[in-house]
Amino acid sequence: MSGIASVKALDKLGKKVSAYDSKEKESMGNVLEELKGIDVNYYFNSLDFDTENIEYAIKSPGIKYETPVIQKLIENNVKIIGDLEAGFMVTKNEFVAITGTNGKTTITTLIGQLAHDANKNAMVTGNIGSGVFFDAFNAKNSEILIVEASSFQLDSTFTFKPHISIITNLTPDHLDWHKTEENYYNAKLKVAINQNEEDYCILNYDDELLKQYAKKLHTNICYFSSTKILESGIYVENDMITYNFAGEKSTIMNVKEIFIPGKHNLENILAACAAAKLMKIDNTTIKKTIKNFRGVEHRLEYVETYNGVKFYNDSKGTNPDSSIKAIQGIQGPIIIIAGGYDKNSDYDGFINSFDNKVKAMILLGQTKENIKNCALNHGFNKIYMVETMDEAVRKSYELSEKGDTVLLSPACASWGMYLNYEVRGKDFKERVKFYGENTNI
């Protein structure tokens, strides 16, 4: 979608646009229809184009730099940017940007809701929405752009400088793309690297690695912690969310009033609260919004209870650390459905997090053998191998008893089996409902 949106924005800017796609023209019918009426030079799976008059190339986020088309552009001194950088270049509007290995979408969505409830002129974009470039180009004057920024998007930024940035945490992810942990972490840090003393970066105090990387920053840092009382920042004291930063100290709400479960969601809420305070949203509005916040689809989403068994959809658990947090946020006993696309992840921590809470694991996808072998090495052998989500859900009904929780939290990306994690999560929920309402099958 970001490529289509970028073409539309460039056309409105009066730029001459060339577009490349590795697919053949015959498979691009819907895209061509959507761009009908726009003057575009198309190159389908062909490098036969002249770079002489190309100043910038806007790269879709997941495209690797090793791709032949990108290599040709680089060799001919074309500046490679992403839609996040392009969006920043075409507007003077204020940005609030959220990144990190986990929690991005929940925090971005919550900040968007907080801004809406406070009658702020704001728009949610980035991984959520039609693309930063398109949205930034069409933004109204003074409209705040609340951006979920992936490592792919940040990797192709150079001047991007949000007024408020958030880095939730740092754990290894997308190593199939970034090659090394260092590359991945540095890409994440680019959300704040250009910020100065007029800006703010909100960081997780409980993440030791993140605190080390924060030494590279030159901006005002507001820490959040779910485990420690801080001299400065936002934290929990006597069950109260307490904000003590920039000359203000106040209590916002009791943590027992939060609906969404899990320590990781408390961390998400603390980060969002810090951003809301820096956006000058009052405590009454913050409290009301958070009390009513029911989370985001596919993020530890409660699906239904059938025969005393609860079902949770955490399809956004696309890496081991995210799934560890999901397990920690659910009361046992748990039957977990895991596996998917191989991103060269390490599953030792994931298996160790079972800690007698997980009674069985159902595996599918490209990584199922790797995860199985890792589990066996750690002495966990209640493993069931399946080929499809339908088989996985059916097996979970066979294994579960009243009081159990069935948790889809794959610890892997969805690619190879599904277009994205949303499609995977919807498939899970449909299968849960089907078997739950047809108990005699």
Beta strands, then each sheet from edge to edge (+ up, - down):
strand 1: 17-21
strand 2: 40-44
strand 3: 56-58
strand 4: 79-81
strand 5: 95-99
strand 6: 122-126
strand 7: 144-148
strand 8: 164-167
strand 9: 200-204
strand 10: 220-225
strand 11: 233-237
strand 12: 240-245
strand 13: 248-254
strand 14: 301-306
strand 15: 309-313
strand 16: 334-338
strand 17: 358-363
strand 18: 383-385
strand 19: 405-408
sheet 1: 1+ 2+
sheet 2: 3+ 4+
sheet 3: 6+ 7+ 5+ 8+ 9+ 10+ 11+ 12- 13+
sheet 4: 14+ 15- 19- 16- 17- 18-
end
